[in-house]
């Protein structure tokens, strides 16, 4: 079974490599003439191809719960900050294909050097930061976040900062809640069980269903960053145990999760 997963995963990696080179090149050419949202949606079509490939080649399906809790595509009055659990590459690819508004990721600038994929990302209106310069990085996030919110673009951040193993939990940082308070917009917690099918730091995909659960927007007005983030963390971690109880039962008994 593991050999079959490995073969299918290898074909999937070939699929991504074969599609990202021409698509990334096309987006770079289009970026000479197009910017902003006009470039964003065509660029996201490659992510749709990647998620499609994961489903067709590797059997990775998904379900989304709570999408109706978000503002609709035509409602630009309601900006939000998205704060998501981070387990694998899957959600970074999937979220722009699921959300009705353009997204701006906050990501480490080293990703800009990834051939074709990073180059195309660099032409989009996103926030790339130098994580070694924390004050400078936050000032950039705050300034660009306010501008993006005013333009109807949602900023998305992973409060744990890096991918957590299945059944695990990282340290939640308050950057997303600070940004929500600074911009005066609600923060939306998101839980995802992606590591069931696409483990962190791995391209050995397993067939199954990834669940994405979107919480109700939480108002940021009058809140303190740490206190607001604790509420976000509590919702996400409780929801993770509902979505993937097997993983957390394993870690509770001291045994590693199955992925």
Protein Blocks (a to p, Z undefined) as FASTA:
>chain_A
ZZmmmmmmmmmmmmmmmmmmmmmmmmmmmmmmggcjllmmmmmmmmmmmmmmmmmmnopa
cddehklmpccfklmklgcddddddfbfklmmmmmmmpmbdcdddddfklmmpghklmmm
mmpccddddfklmmlmmmmmmmmmmmmmmnopacdddfkopacdehiacdddfklmmmmm
mnopacdddddfklmmmcghiabdceddddddddddddfehpafklmmmmmmmmmmmmmm
mmmmmlmmmmmnopacfZZ
